[in-house]
């Protein structure tokens, strides 16, 4: 091969490489341009604004912050997933755990910020917000357990376990344990009252005697209430939420209670397994893993974002925000009536981790099972 031929081949090869490189660069540029255009289209459109009225401080802060973590994660996944035509924007208000503050927050969000889609957690908050939502024709999609929140109003939706279901689930376990008398300690608020009433009704129908003690969620001493509930009882039920639940468990142990311990849904949400020996053998309601799709993936994503494991309730607010935002996107508007109609017409929503199905009262219930805690860190469902 002479020098001229070699030179020709070299120049030809370089030309091919140059053309290939330009083509690759052009493809990458076009792809990036499309992505930038899509991002700009989302940014240019008005966002889906959801007002979250939560107890981020105060005695029920565990619930409020749990909801916030899930909501933020859901919004980020939706905004980055490319499934919606508009971005999701969450607007938070902290109530400090006071339902009056919740009402003030909703009125401000409606009248000043023009928000029409709302969510909240805890029965006291949802019950206080319900009439405001109805009066102003805005949509409230709550995660609260009181069964009287959803009574057929077209703008009220819910996704949660319910207090009456929780009471019935625990009553079945107590009956199975052949209890003679159950002492009940529960928070004196909307959720606690309905839980207590339903539990007493179920137990007394089975011939089991009961004695109930209601307490202020802000109390720092429950020895009087615990002593009265323990008197003659072979089973002690501790319901409600907030720091009083752990306090009642500790003081029952200090006062020498050795019978059956049954703890409400706070056991799961407040991670009361950290009390270890104090809750050895305790029965509690929880959420079945089988209700969630790809729960291990949710755990991995949550842990990557927050550096900790989620509890079993975390997918519930995630699913709520995912469902509400998707309905608003499908409706093409934040108009509350249009979004409510879309939710009703959806019937069943297949989310990333949950399938939500609304009943006649627009409540997507989360079922419960009973587990028992063992000090080695395991919990046995249905034991």
N, C-alpha and C positions, 0 to 999 in steps of 0.2 A: 504494500500500500504506500503510495507516494505522499509527500508532504501536503500537496494540494487536496488530495482526497481526505486525509486526516483532518485538515482544517475545515473542510466542508461539513464533515460529520459532526465535528465539535460545535460548529455554529448552529447546525440543525438541531442538535440535542439541546443546546442552550435555549433555542427559540421555543422548543416544545415545553421545556421546564417553565419558561416565562409565561407561556400561554396558560399552562396548567395552574400555575400559581395565581394568575389573574382571575381565572375561572373560579378557583376555590375562594379567593378573596371576595369576588363578586357574590358568590352564593352565601358566604358568611354575612356579608354586608346586607344582602336582601333579607336574610333570615332575621338579623338583628333589627332591621328596619321594620319588618312586620311586627316583631315583638314590641318595639317602641311605639308603633302605631296603635296596637291593641291596648298597651298600657295607657297611652294618651287618651284613647276613646273611653276607657274606664274612668280616668281622672276627670275628663271633661264632663261626664254625666254626673248629675246630682247623686250623692251616695244614699244608700239605704240607712237611715238613721234610726237607731233603737235606743230608747231611754231605759237604763238599768237602775232601778231604785233599790238599793241594797243596804243591809246592816253591815258595813265594813268595819265598824267599831262597836263596842258595847257587848252585852251578854250573848248575842247571837252572831257575833262576828265570824265564827268558824263557818257558818252557813253562807254568809255574804261573800267572804273571800273565796270559798270553794266555787261559788257560782261565777265570780269574776274571773278566776283562773280558767275555767272551762269556756266562758264566753269569749275571752280574749283569744284563746287558742282556736276556737271555731271560726271567729272572724278572720284571723290571719290565714287559716287554711282556705277559707272561701275566697279571700282576696288574692291569694297566690295560686289557687287551683284552676282558674280560668273557666269555671263553670257558670259564673254569674255575669250578667251584662253591666252590673254596677258594683261599686265597692261597698263594703259594710262599714259603717261608722258607729261605734258604741259610745254613748254619753252616760257617764256615771254620776250618781248622787248618793252620798253616804247619809243614812238616816240615824246612825248611832243606836239603832235598835228601837227607835220610837216611831210607832205608826203615825203619829201626828206629823212628824217630820217627813214621812213618806208622802202624805197628802200634800204638804207644802211643796215638796220636790216635784210631784207630778203636775201640780197647777202651774209652777214656774216653767217647767219644760213645755207644757202645752201653750201657755200664753206668751212666753218670752222667746222660746227657741223653736216653737212650731212643730214639735215632735208629736207623731201620731201613733207610733208603735212602742209598746212598753213591755217590760218584764220585771219580775221581782221574785223574792223567795221569803218564806215563812208565812204561816197562816195569818198572823196579826197584820202583816203588811198587805197581803192580798185582800183580806177582808176590808181593810181601810181604803184601799185603792179602787176596789170594785165600783162603788157608787160614783166616784169621780170619773172613772173611765166611761161608765154608762151615761152620765150626765153630759160629758163632753164628746161623746161618740168617738172615742179613741179605742184602740185595741190593747187589751191586757192579756198577755200570754205568760202566766205565772208558773212557778214551781213550788206549790204549797200543798199541804196535806189535808186541810180542813175540807170535809165533803160538802159543805154548804156554800162554797165559793162558786162552783159551777152549778147553776140552777136554771139554765136555759137561755141566759142572755146572749145575744148574737155576737157581742164583742168580747166575750170572756172565754179564754181557752186556758187549759192547764196541762202540765206534764209532770207527774210526781207519783210517788206512793201516797196513799191517803191514810189519815189517822184511824178511820174505822176499819180499814183493811189490816193495819198494823195491830190494832187491838184484837181483832179476830184471830190473826196469826198467832199472837202470843197466848191468847186464851186457849187455843187448841193445845198448845204445848203444856200449859199449866194444868189443863184437864187431864192430859196424858200422864203428867207427873203425879196424878191422884192427890193433888193438894186439898187440904181441908179448909185452910184460911189463907187468903192473900192480902198482905199489907201493901198498899200502893202509895208511892211518893211521886208527885208529878207537878210540873210547873203550873202556876195559876195564870194561864193565858189561854187564848182561843184554842190553840192546838192541844194543850194539856187537858183542857176541860172536855173536849170531844173525845179524846183518847180515853180519859178516865171513865166517862159515861158509858162508852161502848164496851170497855173492858169489864166494868162492873156488871153491865147487863148480860154479857156473855158468860161470865163466871157464875153469877147468881142463878142463871137459868140452868146451869149444870150442878147446882146445889153446893157451890163453894162460897163460903162466907168471905166478905171483903171489908177492909177498912181503908179509907183514902185520906191522905194528907196532902193538901195543896201548898205550894211554897212560892215565894217571890223569886223570880229568876236572878235577882241581884243580891240575894242573901249570901252571907258568908258563914252561917252557922245553921246546921240542920239537925242538931242532936235531938231537939224536942220532937220534931216531926218524925225523924227516924225511929225514935224510941216508941212513939205511939203506933207507928205502922208495924213495928216488930212485935208488939205485944200479942202473944198468942198465935202468931203467924208462922207457918212452916215455909211460906214462899214470900219473897220480897220483890216487888216490881218497882223499878225506878225508871220513870218516863220523863218526857220533856227534853229540853236542850240547854246548852250553856254550861258554865262552870259548876252549877249546882248538882249536875248529874254525877260528876267525879267526886264531888264533896260528899254526896249521900252515900256513895259506894265506900269511901274511906271511913266515914263515921259509922256506918253499919258494921264494918269490920271492927272498929275500935270498941263498939258496944257489944261485940260478941255474937253477931248473928251467924248462924251456921246452917241455915236452911237453903232452899233453892233460891238462886239469884236470877232474876229475869230483868234485862235492861233493854230499854227502847232503842229506837233507830239512832240515837246519839252515839251508841257504842260504835257503829260503823262510821258515821260521819266525823265524829270527834276523835277517832282512833283511840278509844279507851282500852284497847288491848295493851297499851303502854303501861297500864296499871298492873299488869302481869298477875302476880299471886293474888291480888285483891279481887280479880275477876276470874280466877280459876273455876272452871265448870259453869260459868254463867251462860245463860241462854240469851240470844238476841236475834232480832230480825235483820236480814241483809238482802242483797240483790243477787239473783242467780246469774252466774257468768254466762249461762246459755242464752240470756236475753240480749247479749251484746255480740255483734259481729266483729271478729278480729280484735277481741279485747287485748291480746298481747301487743298488737300494733299500736293501740291507743296508749298502753302503758309505756311503750318505748318512745313514742312521740312526746308524751307528757313529761317523761323523765328527762328527755333531751332539752326540753324548753325550761323546765322549772327545777331540775336537779333533785327531784324527789319522786317517790311513787305516788300515783293517784289513789284515791279510795274508790269504792265501787259506785259511788253516786256521781262522780265527776262526769261520766258520759251523758248523764241526764240533762244538765244545763247545756252541754255541748250540742246534744241533739235538738234541744228546744231552739237555740239560736240558729242552728243550721236550717231547721224547718221554717222558722219565721222569716229569715232572710231569703230563702229560696222562694217562699210564697210571695213576698214583696217583689222579688225580681220577676217572677212569672206574671204577676199582676201588672207589671210595668208602671207601678205607682206606689207611693207611700200612703195613699188614701186608705184609711182604716177599713172602710166597708168593703173595698175591692180586695184588700188582703184577706179579710175575714172570709169573704166568699170563696177565694182561692183555697184557703185552708180547709173549708168545709168540703169543697169539691174534690180536694186531694184525697180525703178519706184515709188513705194509708200512705205514709211517707217513708221511702227507703233511704235512710241516711247512711253516713259513713260507718257508724257503729251501732245504730239502733234502727228499728222499724217502729214508727209511731202510728198508732191507730186510734182515732177519736171515737168516743161513744156518743150517745145521743145528746149528752150535756157538754160536748166538746172538750172532754177530759181524756187525755192519753195516759192511762194508768200504768204505773210501774209495779209489777208483782213483787211479792216478798216471800222469802223462805226463812226458816229458823235454823240457826247454827249454834254450836256450843264451843266456847273458847277453852283451849288447853294451854298450860303455861309453857309448853315447848314451842309455842308459836303457831300451832296449827289450829284450824277451826274445822269442825266436822258438820257439814250441812245436814239438816234434817235429823240430827241425833236426838 
